[in-house]
Structures are given as structure tokens and as C-alpha cells.
């Protein structure tokens, strides 16, 4: 679970943080059973300039966070096909305030 970075922000997984630590792995996938339901997470790290993360967050969760690796360079971040901005924190780009549902993130470098 630590590799994929699934952790509760509030008791009983009311809010969830996804903060993967995959280092040089090219891909990883997990189905994690939480008290609120399954968290599905898959990651692809094809090359230095592209990172994909698909996550399904269970019903009755709110204010969830997804942390993506920040290369320190210019980037384009897409959520479900739409370009978005994220806040930078340490070596990550953080997207906050996500509810339950399925999310597709794609991060590309310039």
C-alpha cells in the first residue's frame, strides 16, 4: 500500500490521499479494500515526460487528494481530458477537493 500511496486523511477513510512513490517502476496497479469500498489505482510511467494515473475513489468519500510527481519543469496536467492547474508542494503536484468517482490524470512535460 505504501508504494501506491493510499492512505486515509480522516478516520474510516472518509477522505483519502493518493500519493504514489513508484520511483523507477514503469507501471503499477492495485485494488485496495477500504471500509468505504474499493480504491482502484493504476499508474503508468512510460518515460520522463509522461505520467498517467487512473483512480476510482469509493462512494461516501470527500475532500480526497491526488499527488502526482513534479519534475520541476513546465508541465501540462489533464483531468478526465481537461487541462487543469495543481498546487506545487515539495516534489509533487497536488489536486485537492475530489469527491468519489473515477478520475484519469495525465501529466506531460514540455
Secondary structure, DSSP 4 states (H G I P E B T S, - for coil): -TTTTEEESSGGGSSEEEE---TT-SEEEEEEEETTEEEEEEEEEEETTEEEEEEEEPTT--SEEEEEE--SS-EEEEETTEEE--EEETTEEEEEEE-SEEEEEEEEE-
